[in-house]
Amino acid sequence: MTSADIHFETPNVERPKTVLVFGVFDLLHPGHVFFLERAKRQGDRLIAVVCRDDRAESSKGRRPVLSLEERLKLVRALRSVDEAVPGDPPGEWSAIVRCRPDIICLGFDQSADHSEIRRQLHALSRIPKVVKLPRRDGEKLSSSVIRQRLLDRVEPPNVD
């Protein structure tokens, strides 16, 4: 046998797929964990962009209970998350360009129709696939529900 008789096949190795998610992730709960685990299964590397306090306030009408630093620390601690980064200020979407995702996963309550997101996607040389993940069956838990539960448990002051 000569070297001409030996044929080496190059394995078809694709580069790892990067998945990007956005969220406030305030009062981290099982719904967040489920979303992040499902997003991670869409690719190989999961980057979570954690919304800044001012942007959360402008979109949700209230500031998060936990600070950006606290929320980043919690999200980074999750096994499914490879990297958690602070989000952009209101009106900016540069995280999409910086992270160069192959896939963007949106939660059931997030919209992909924002014109600025679409503009940023077109600024990339390759357009990422956008996947909308469903809510977990029977899941009724949200940060708003947790906030309301806490308020319901607080006894009003005794006014005499």
Protein Blocks (a to p, Z undefined) as FASTA:
>chain_A
ZZklpccdddddddddddddddfkiaiafklmmmmmmmmmmmmbdcdddddfklmmmmno
pacfbdfklmmmmmmmpmklmbdcddddehiaklmmmnopabdcddfkbcfkbfklmmmm
mmpmbdcddddddddehiabdfklmmmmmmmmpccdddZZ
